[in-house]
Amino acid sequence: PRRSHLVGVIVPDVCSPWESQEIDQLTTALQAEGFATLLFKTRTDRSMDSQLLTYMKGYNPDSVIAFTENVGPEILGQILDRAVPIYVTYPHEETPAENPQGQRFDRLDVVQRDGIDQAIALMQGFGARRFAYLAGDPHASASLEREYVLRQVMAARGLGEPLIVPGDFTYDTAYRATINLFRVGDGADAIFAANDVSAFGALDALRHDLGLNVPKDVKVVGFDDIAQSHWKSYDLTTVKIDLDERVRALVRLILRRLKNPDAPALTETIRTKLVVRGTVG
């Protein structure tokens, strides 16, 4: 079959720092391999307009990377001719490449446990006992899986349950939620944020509105290690998903699948690690 040299990319968001940095790097890497990128953005609930799916089908892409689990393989399977979609998944543990419901899709597994365990160990080592999880978008499996692993890690370390603070990955929501946590709630001495942007909101609320010192009064850890995390005002300790490694793994999945179109589900796995800066100790 003729190749289109097009790769579809489905994202829930284009302007947030993690997504924009990932799209930029992925597009560059795909172009270096001779592919052009088609970008599709989901609705706010992370579902996709059926009209857009029809357009995607018309382009006959060689591959589709879905950065949202709400546009499932059963939906993409109906509209893709020969392309096998790729999903980014966040398994609790490293699991064998078994796909549920007999749907054919390839996976990039991001194992979050290492980095989260290192983050909690560091905060605990500096005396933190009352942990809050500043959650991300409730529609996103990345945030829900992060919370699940955090609970496991804290239980294993004898720390009890984290306090769950609802969030949506945005700065403003995190800022307001942190103020509420301390003015209305009982506060915390450690905040583990679902992403770096939420951690920035928490840091600014703690320092500018609540008059608290980070890391002396409250320790803060983010997640992703976006480019802004090392900026001096934030100097954020964060769990890093290596973007170079993640993009290389996605490109490898595309190339492996094109070389062997009938192969069973393909999987690549990357791990997380803690980057230590100034917001814990």
N, C-alpha and C positions, 0 to 999 in steps of 0.2 A: 504493500500500500504506500501511496505517496505521502511524504511527510510535509507538514505545513510550516515547520520551524517556528511554531507559535506555542507559548506556554501560558495558560490561563492562571491567574492568581486571584483568589477570592479572599478579601480581607474585611473585617468588621469596621475598620477605622484606617484612615490614611494619614492623619495629621499628628497623632500621638507620637512621641519620640521613638518608642520601640518600633512601632509599625513602620514609620517613615525611614528609620535607619535600616530596618530589615529589607524593605522594598528596594531601597537604593542599592544596597549591597547585592541583593538577589538579582536585580535587573542587570547590574554590571557583570556579575558572574555568568548569567545566562547569555548575555550578548557576546561575551568572550567565547562561548561555546557555539555561537551561531544561531541563537534563538532570540526572537522578539517576544515581548511580554504584553499580555492583555490583562488589564486590571479591572476587576469587578468588585464593587463595594456592596455589602449586605445592608438590609434595613437595620434600624436600631435594635430590633430583637434578634439580630444575627441570622434572620432568614433571608431568602433571596427571591426577588421578583421573577415570576415565571417567564416574562418577556425577555429578561436578560439571559436566562438559561437558553432560550431559543436562539438568541444572538450568538451565544457561546458555541452552541451546536453548529451554527453556520460557519464558524471559523475553523471547525475541525481541528482543535488544538492537539499537539503531540502529547501534552500532559497538562494536568490541572492540579495546582497546589491549593488545598482548601485550608486556610488558617482559621476556620470556624467549623465546629462540629455540627452546627444547626443545619448546614447544607450537607446532608448525609450522603454516603455512598449509594444508597438506594435511589436518591434523587439524581445524582450525577451519572450513575450507571445507565439511566434511561436515555440520557441525552448525548453521552459520549460514544462515539463509534468504537474506536479501538483503544483510546487513551484510558489508562488506569489512573484514577485520582490518587493523590498523596495527601495524607492527613498528618498533622503534628499531634501526637498524643502524649499524655503525661501519666504513665502507668505508676501504680504504687510501688511495685518492685519490677525488676527486670523480668519480662515474661517472654515466652516463646511466641513467635509470630503467628498467632491464631487470630483470624478475623471472625467476629460474630456474624450470625445470620447469613453465612455463605457469600457475603458481598466481597467482591474482589477490589482491594485497594492496598496501596503501599503505605508504609508508616515511617515517620521519624519519631522515635521514642525519646523523650527528654526525661531522664531519671533525676528527680528533684531532691532525693533524700540526702545525698552527701552534703550539698551546700546548706540545706536547712539544718541538718544535724550540727554542722560546724558553727552556724550562726547562733543556735540556741546554746551550744556548749560555751561559746565565747561570752554571751550575755550572762549566762549562769555563773561563769567563772569570775565575772566582774560584779557579782552579787545580785543580779536581777532575779526576782521571785514571782512577781505578778506580771504576767505576759498578756498583751492584747494583740489580736490578729486584726489588722486593718484590711478588710477583705476587698477583693476586686469585684468586677461585674458578676452578679449572680448567674448570668446566662453563660459564663465562660468556664469550661471545664478546667482550664489552667488554674483559676482561683480556687475552685472547689477541691481540686486534687492537692493544691498547696496546703489548704486548711487541713485536709485529711492527714497528709504526711506530718504536718506540724503537730497535730494531736498525738500521732503515734510517737514522734520523737520526744515530745514533752512527757508523755506517760512513761516512756522508757527511762527518762532521766528523773522520774519522781517529782515532776513539777505540776501535776494536776492538769486541769483544763485551761486552755487560753480563753480570755474574754473575747467574744467575737464582735467586732465593730463593723457594721455594714458600710460598704464603699462601692465604688464603680470604676476604679483605676484612675480617677481624675484628681487633679490638685485641689480644686475648690471643695469637692465633697470630702476629701481627706482632711482638709483644713477645718471645716465645720465639725466633722465627726470627732476630731481630736479635742477641740474646744469643749464639745458636749461630754466627752469621756471624762474630762477633768472637772468641769463646772457642775454637771448634772450627775455624772457617775462618780465612781470612787477612784478614777485614775488608774495608772499602771506605772511600773518602773521600767518596763521594756515594751516597745512597739515593734512588731514584725509586720511590715507592709507588703501587700501582694505585688506591688511593683514600685519602681523608684520614684515615679511621679507622685504616688500617694505618700511615699516617705518624705518627699520634699514638702508636701502640704502639712504633714505632721510636724516636721522640723520647724517650719515657719510659725505654725500655731503655738508650739511649745515655747519658742524663743521670743516671738514678738507679741503674742496675745496673753500668754499664760505666765511669762516671766520665769520660765524654768530653764535650767542649764542642761544642755546635751553635750557630753554623756553623763555628767555628774548626777543629775536628778532623774533623767530618763534616758535609756539607751534606745537607739533606733537602727533598724536594719531594713534595707530595701530588697528588691528582687529585679534582676535583669542585667544590671551594670550597663545602662545606657551611657552615651558619651558625656552627658551632663553630670553624671555621678561624681566625677573627680573634680568638678569645679570647686574652687576653694570655699565658697559660701556654704556648700553642702558637704563636701569631703565625706561622702556617704559610704559606710560599710554596707556591702550588698552581696547577695547571692548571684553569681555570674552565670548567665547562659552565654557561652562563647559564640558570638554572632558569626565569626569567620567559619568556625567549625560547623555551625548549624547550616549555613548557606552551602558549604562544600558538600555536606551530607545530602541536602535536597537535590543538588545538581547531580551527585552520584546516583541517587535513586532514579532520576529521569533518564540518565545515560544507560544505566543497567537495564531499565525496563525497555528502552528502545532497542537495545541489543538483543533482548530476549523477551519478546512481547507475550509469550504464553507461560512465562514463569509463574509459579505460585507467589503469594504475597511476599513482597520484599520489605526488609526492615533495616534501618540504620539506627544506631543508639548513640546519644551523647549524654554527658553527665554535667552536673553543676558543681561549682566550688565557691567558697567564700572569698571575697576580696575585702581585706581589712583596711579601713581608713580611720576616720576620726570620730565616729558617732556611737561607739560602744565603750571604749576605755582609753 
